Amino acid sequence: MSLQKGQAAIASKTCPFVPALHCAENAGPVSHRPLPFTLEYCFCNPAVPAPRLMTPPSSAPLDLSGCDREPIRTPGSIQPHGFLLTLAPDGQVLQASANLARWTGVDAEAACGRPLAQVIGLDAAERLLPALTNGSLGNRPFYLGTITAGNGAHFDALGHVWDSVTVLECEAVERAEAPDFRNLYPLLGDFLLNVNETQSVESLATLAAHHVRMVTGFGRVMVYQFDRDGHGHVMAESKEEAYHSYMGQRFPATDIPAQARELYALSRIRLIQDANYVPAPLVPAENPVTGARNDLSFAALRSVSPVHLQYMRNMGTLASMSVSLMVKGKLWGLISCHNETPCPLAFEKRTACEQLGQVLALCIESREDATELQFRLEVRRMMVAMLGNLTKGADVIENMSGVFPELLRFARAGGVAVVTDERVLTWGDTPDARAIGELVTWLETEGHGTEIYHTDQLSAAYPGGAAITRNASGLLAMPISRLHKHYLLWFRPEVVHTIEWAGNPHEKEGMPTPTQLSPRTSFATWREVIHGVSQPWHVAEIELTGEFRSALLGIALERAEQMAELAEELGRANKELEAFSYSVSHDLRAPLRHIVGFSDLLLESAGSEDTTMRQRFLTNIKESARLAGKLVDDLLSFSQMGRAALRPVEVDMSKLLASCIDKLSLDTAGRNIEWDVAPLPRITADPTFLHLAVQNLLSNAVKFSGGRDPARIRIWSEQDEHETVFHVADNGAGFNMEYVHKLFGVFQRLHRMEDFQGTGIGLANVRRIVERHGGRAWADSTLGQGATFSFSIPRKLAL
Amino acid sequence: MLKPILLVEDNPNDLELTLVALARSQLANEVVVVRDGAEALDYLLRRGEFAERPEGNPAVTLLDLKLPKVDGLEVLATIRKTDSLKSMPVVMLTSSKEEQDLITSYSLGVNAYVVKPVDFKDFLRAIADLGMFWAVLNEPPPGSFRYTPPK
């Protein structure tokens, strides 16, 4: 009995109860009215207390509870338009359907234990036995041929191996020969031809429905698709005019219990060719190999529930067939066929329908793939464009407001909000800032602060959601900081829509407990208005939002590092800039003041005889002017040093040094200088900058050794695996190590102007150049005994 | 005998111009010149080459801000930390009117801060006024030693 409930459940999707509407219009005597489809619904919903709907006007009382536990694969009987035998590996008959005598004249009980030839005749047995016993059969019915039994009756023979036995099914046919497929080819060919020219899934499905109707001759063929919640939706239909249309209607997911879906995924087609059939049980009832009821999952003749049959009869649908549409390994939908009168459908036509279904499924798969791909491409393109814009400015979050329209399009949202600690920026249609703030607080407390959260029915999860359903029924929330409560929120508005259920899916809850399956009083389509729900978020949108988030976090991280680097760089540049402006006000003003002062003194002394004094004033003026010019030059070169890009190449330091010494010849003319230059290595560095640095050091050495005769300047280098160190030592004035920390600063002098001329920029330049190469500069001295200046250049430049 | 004026100036041109200005102010005070911050402290603290100088602080110290080795602000800080020197008037005499320099100087306890005018006549007047005020009009802190000029 419980099996039958299960079958009833299957029936519900195979022939939607909606047909009831049609039937109701022609309602005859009460007992002929269709069962309320809600009954079917209840059958299949384990959550509902046993409906205790009992005793339909059929022979057996029905226990209608627990559909989803129904062993629908083991009905124990077959449909009687053929007979079924189970065979041992050697072809000996193990079981026979009780209707065997009707078709062959051989009694079922008598057949068991006999060789096949004694049941179906020698000729037929000889024809089939090789295929049945050579191990070539698979576990789905395979057409073995059309046979003529010993009594002269013709059958299409199908064989498959399942549940430890070989199953031979023989469907009665009028012809003695194999079916002629030729009339089917044009139909299939036409379908295939049109498939290529058809773009949308809907039109493909309509095309398939039409062709299935042409092949089968059924009065109504529908294609329905399961949505993500498992509800069925009629998306294509082809019917004869007299048939009622179910286009657009929906069937609750609970119509098809889990085990039925599972079976549909495995067995792609089922047919009930006459709902008035009387099932033929198997004899014996149990599989002798397993000791249990036979698993008839794949048997073409598998019997269905009496409830379902009665249901079909009540609806006036006496034949039905359904073909599973498998897309990417999942039950995508069904092709469902109805006919008001019994409709035998031979194996070859069923095969044709099955193939139509497969082609349709393949087309759907490729169209969906293409659509999906196109969609993803589009979303990704938008994402990349946004990221491009977001990285243009320093503050990624700040930049978000600049790409609001793109953000909106990216998630096909109605409103978007950027939420940071301090503020809420919105675009489009969003709840107000206060509501958004509360929402974010809720997201935090619910632990959605680290991952993307999405819902198309916010009010179902969030208590505050009911107040903002108008523009925020859908929420896609993306945390954009690992540290802060920063979010990017997309809102989708409520889409109030009406679903035409094929019956009230909620009715089970409040239904009085009938004691008998009774006809429904009304079979009108039940319309449900859905509130508080938005368009669902597409998987690709959610996934790409994840990618978007990673990219943003990456950018933020990189940006933070850059900022830290930049801050450091800026700090240094700022210090130098301060020194720069300080010296402009200080050092540059001084020579100007001197020029003015000595000029005035010179003018005053116009009448004076003291030419020495006037000469000195003139010299001072000239020197001051020269110094001012040099200051400007040095400052410019110093600031340039910080800006120009390094162009490192291999530099021969010996050559570089020689050229520096050469350049100093003007300054060294008349001096007695002993140069002691060790062989120097080749290194990688910017030759122009390095030249300047070395020039400065040598020039210093020459300058500060001015009082020595001979002046000794020694240059040498050391090298390890990390760096090359160069030293320039002189025997000149040296400096007090107490002030060594000021040595490399801009405009720092350790000597009086008149002792050693200079602008105080040279060593600052050296340090700057060396540091730009990633090296260090330092100095050592004993006052009055010369100084050694050193710098290092890394072997591997980190630029 | 008048106490001297201590002039701390490293730049030879500034030095010459300042001396010209002081000379024209007709101050009777002797002007002691040192050329960097280290030397200034040596003089004030009577150490190094100035260890033998007679006791007594100058009437005023005219201090340049930018000096080799030890800059003017460091000299000022040392003066204000040294008991024997802290009451001595110190005048910053500098090219720069950088705000930071002003703030630091005053927070270190400078008595006046004078930016050397670019125009020479203004410069002359400024130096003359300075000398007149600090060396003549201003009453030095009590307990100052009388100055004895070197032989």
Chai-1 contact restraints between the chains, C-beta under 6 A:
chainA,res_idxA,chainB,res_idxB,connection_type,confidence,min_distance_angstrom,max_distance_angstrom,comment,restraint_id
A,Y582,B,E98,contact,1.0,0.0,6.0,A-B,restraint_1
A,S585,B,S96,contact,1.0,0.0,6.0,A-B,restraint_2
A,H586,B,K66,contact,1.0,0.0,6.0,A-B,restraint_3
A,H586,B,S95,contact,1.0,0.0,6.0,A-B,restraint_4
A,H586,B,S96,contact,1.0,0.0,6.0,A-B,restraint_5
A,R589,B,S95,contact,1.0,0.0,6.0,A-B,restraint_6
A,A590,B,S95,contact,1.0,0.0,6.0,A-B,restraint_7
A,R593,B,V118,contact,1.0,0.0,6.0,A-B,restraint_8
A,H594,B,N13,contact,1.0,0.0,6.0,A-B,restraint_9
A,V596,B,V118,contact,1.0,0.0,6.0,A-B,restraint_10
A,V596,B,F120,contact,1.0,0.0,6.0,A-B,restraint_11
A,G597,B,L17,contact,1.0,0.0,6.0,A-B,restraint_12
A,G597,B,F120,contact,1.0,0.0,6.0,A-B,restraint_13
A,D600,B,F120,contact,1.0,0.0,6.0,A-B,restraint_14
A,N620,B,N13,contact,1.0,0.0,6.0,A-B,restraint_15
A,Y739,B,K69,contact,1.0,0.0,6.0,A-B,restraint_16
A,R749,B,P68,contact,1.0,0.0,6.0,A-B,restraint_17
A,L750,B,P68,contact,1.0,0.0,6.0,A-B,restraint_18
A,L750,B,K69,contact,1.0,0.0,6.0,A-B,restraint_19
A,R752,B,D10,contact,1.0,0.0,6.0,A-B,restraint_20
A,R752,B,R35,contact,1.0,0.0,6.0,A-B,restraint_21
A,M753,B,N11,contact,1.0,0.0,6.0,A-B,restraint_22
A,M753,B,P12,contact,1.0,0.0,6.0,A-B,restraint_23
A,E754,B,P12,contact,1.0,0.0,6.0,A-B,restraint_24
